[in-house]
Amino acid sequence: MTTPSPPPWTLDGFREGAWTILPLMPGLAAFAMAFGTVAVRKGFHLVDALAMSATVYAGVAQLVVLETWPDRLTPPVIGGIVLVTALISSRFLLIGASLRPWLGAQPAAKMYPALFFLVEPNWLMSMRYRAAGGRDPAYLLGGGVVIYIVWVAATAAGYGLGVSIGDPHAFGLDLVMPAFFVAMLISLWRGARASVGWLIGGAAAVATDYLFGGMWYLIVGALAGSVAGGFIDDRK
């Protein structure tokens, strides 16, 4: 029995991924600008803010770390920053696992660079694309590259406007990405039974945040929703 060859990466797939992600970019840009304005308040130089956005590239984790950024960096503080970043970003363990059936057979030289650009918006759009019959992995990469460019550029714009904007929370910029995720859930609706995992995950996250605070709600909610979804999945 022959193993089917993995789908090819094409320029058309890249273009489609880049094009379909564009309507989401205003919201993402506002979120990146919020990070830039917080960086100003914390005394970061522009190069520092751009370096964090370009290398860490962790969205929510960047904002959380900046909100608690200390006046003086010591080895224990640096260790704490690394731990918080890893904790918040551990959701990508589940996101990456969901892509295994699609990317698992791809060459490492193509797959791992594409995974660097993996964030929630292009992951969600790619899941919709694949559910509709799409197979080209370049779709994921195309959306990711556009998001990366917008994220870094909007960080610089937010930094430049930081003095005049002040606190981004006053303008609700920190709510842009949560609103995006809620909107995307509508397009991923597959009926009441298939959505039980969403409800359980959300309830677990809210309860964890209420009882313990911190960032543990991200991990508990994701794990609870994933386990619940696995138990109710009817697919063979």
C-alpha positions in Angstrom: 0.0 0.0 0.0 1.5 3.3 -1.1 1.6 6.3 1.2 -0.1 9.4 -0.4 2.4 12.2 -1.2 2.0 15.3 0.9 0.2 18.2 -0.9 2.6 20.7 -2.6 3.3 24.2 -1.5 2.2 26.7 -4.2 2.4 30.4 -4.8 -1.3 30.4 -5.4 -2.0 28.9 -2.0 0.3 31.5 -0.4 -1.5 34.4 -2.2 -4.9 33.0 -1.1 -3.8 32.8 2.5 -2.4 36.3 2.4 -5.5 37.7 0.7 -8.1 36.1 3.0 -6.3 37.2 6.1 -6.4 40.9 5.1 -9.9 41.8 6.6 -8.6 40.8 10.0 -5.6 43.1 9.9 -7.1 46.3 11.2 -8.0 44.6 14.5 -4.6 43.0 14.7 -2.9 46.3 14.0 -4.9 48.0 16.8 -3.8 45.2 19.2 -0.1 45.6 18.1 -0.4 49.4 18.6 -1.6 48.7 22.1 1.6 46.8 22.8 3.6 49.7 21.3 2.0 52.2 23.6 2.6 50.1 26.7 6.2 49.7 25.7 6.5 53.5 25.7 5.0 53.7 29.3 7.5 51.0 30.5 10.5 53.0 29.2 11.4 50.7 26.2 13.3 52.1 23.3 11.8 51.6 19.8 14.4 49.1 19.0 13.6 47.1 22.1 9.9 47.0 21.3 10.5 46.0 17.7 12.9 43.3 18.7 10.4 41.8 21.1 7.6 41.8 18.5 9.9 40.4 15.8 11.5 37.6 17.8 9.2 36.7 20.7 6.1 37.3 18.5 3.7 36.2 21.2 0.8 38.7 21.2 -0.9 38.4 24.5 2.2 37.2 26.2 4.0 40.3 25.2 1.4 42.5 26.7 1.2 40.5 30.0 4.9 40.6 30.4 5.1 44.3 29.7 2.3 45.1 32.2 4.4 43.5 35.0 7.8 44.7 33.7 10.2 45.4 36.6 12.4 48.5 37.0 15.4 46.2 37.3 16.1 42.9 35.6 17.7 40.2 37.8 18.2 36.5 37.0 15.2 35.4 39.0 13.1 38.1 37.3 14.3 37.0 33.9 13.4 33.4 34.8 9.9 34.5 35.8 9.4 36.4 32.5 10.5 33.3 30.6 8.2 31.1 32.6 5.1 33.4 32.1 5.8 33.6 28.4 6.1 29.9 28.2 2.9 29.4 30.2 0.8 31.7 28.1 2.3 30.4 24.8 1.8 26.7 25.8 -1.6 26.9 24.1 0.4 26.5 20.9 1.1 22.9 21.9 -2.6 22.2 21.3 -2.8 24.4 18.2 0.2 22.7 16.7 -1.1 19.3 17.5 -4.3 20.1 15.5 -2.1 20.8 12.4 -0.3 17.4 12.6 -2.7 15.6 10.2 -2.1 18.4 7.7 1.6 19.2 8.1 3.0 16.0 9.7 4.2 14.6 6.3 5.8 17.8 5.1 9.6 18.3 5.0 11.0 19.9 8.1 12.7 22.6 6.0 9.2 23.8 4.9 7.1 23.0 8.0 9.2 24.6 10.8 9.6 28.0 9.2 5.9 28.1 8.5 5.2 27.2 12.2 7.2 30.3 13.3 4.5 32.4 11.7 1.7 30.4 13.4 -0.7 32.5 15.5 -4.4 32.2 16.2 -5.8 34.2 13.3 -4.0 32.3 10.5 -4.6 29.0 12.3 -8.3 29.6 12.5 -8.5 30.7 8.9 -6.4 27.7 7.9 -8.7 25.3 9.8 -11.7 26.8 7.9 -9.8 26.5 4.6 -8.9 22.8 5.2 -12.5 22.0 6.4 -13.7 23.4 3.0 -11.4 21.0 1.2 -8.2 23.1 0.9 -4.9 21.2 1.0 -2.1 23.7 0.2 0.1 24.3 3.3 1.3 27.6 1.8 -2.1 29.0 2.7 -1.1 28.9 6.4 2.3 30.5 5.6 0.8 33.3 3.4 -1.6 34.4 6.2 1.2 34.1 8.8 3.7 36.3 6.8 1.1 39.1 6.4 0.2 38.9 10.1 3.9 39.1 11.1 4.6 42.2 8.9 1.5 44.0 10.2 2.3 43.1 13.8 5.9 44.5 13.7 4.9 47.6 11.7 1.9 48.4 13.9 4.2 48.0 17.0 6.3 50.8 15.6 3.2 52.9 14.9 1.8 52.4 18.4 5.2 53.3 19.9 5.2 56.5 17.8 1.7 57.4 19.0 2.3 56.2 22.6 2.8 59.6 24.1 -0.4 61.1 22.7 -2.6 58.0 23.1 -1.7 57.3 26.7 -3.2 54.2 28.3 -4.5 51.9 25.5 -6.9 50.3 27.9 -8.9 53.5 28.0 -9.7 53.0 24.3 -10.5 49.3 24.6 -7.6 48.3 22.3 -6.8 45.3 24.6 -10.3 43.9 23.7 -9.7 43.7 20.0 -8.3 40.2 19.9 -10.9 38.7 22.3 -13.6 40.2 20.1 -11.9 38.6 17.1 -11.9 35.2 18.6 -15.6 35.4 19.6 -16.4 36.4 16.0 -14.4 33.5 14.6 -16.3 31.0 16.8 -19.5 31.8 14.9 -18.0 30.6 11.6 -16.7 27.4 13.3 -20.1 26.5 14.7 -20.8 22.8 14.0 -24.0 22.3 16.1 -24.8 22.2 19.8 -23.1 18.9 20.5 -19.9 19.8 18.8 -19.7 23.0 20.8 -19.9 21.5 24.3 -16.2 21.6 24.4 -16.3 25.4 24.0 -18.7 25.8 26.9 -16.7 23.5 29.2 -13.5 25.2 28.3 -14.9 28.7 28.8 -16.5 27.8 32.1 -13.2 26.2 33.3 -11.3 29.3 32.3 -13.7 31.7 34.0 -13.7 29.6 37.2 -9.9 29.3 37.2 -9.5 33.1 36.7 -12.0 33.8 39.5 -10.4 31.3 42.0 -6.7 31.7 41.3 -6.1 34.6 39.0 -2.9 34.8 36.9 -2.6 33.2 33.5 -3.6 29.6 34.6 -7.0 30.1 33.1 -5.5 29.9 29.6 -4.1 26.4 30.3 -7.0 25.0 32.3 -9.6 26.3 29.8 -7.7 24.9 26.8 -7.1 21.5 28.4 -10.7 21.2 29.7 -12.2 22.1 26.4 -9.9 19.8 24.4 -10.6 16.8 26.7 -14.3 17.5 26.6 -14.2 17.8 22.8 -12.4 14.6 22.5 -15.0 12.7 24.5 -17.9 13.9 22.5 -16.3 13.7 19.0 -18.4 11.2 17.0 -15.9 10.8 14.1 -14.4 7.4 13.8 
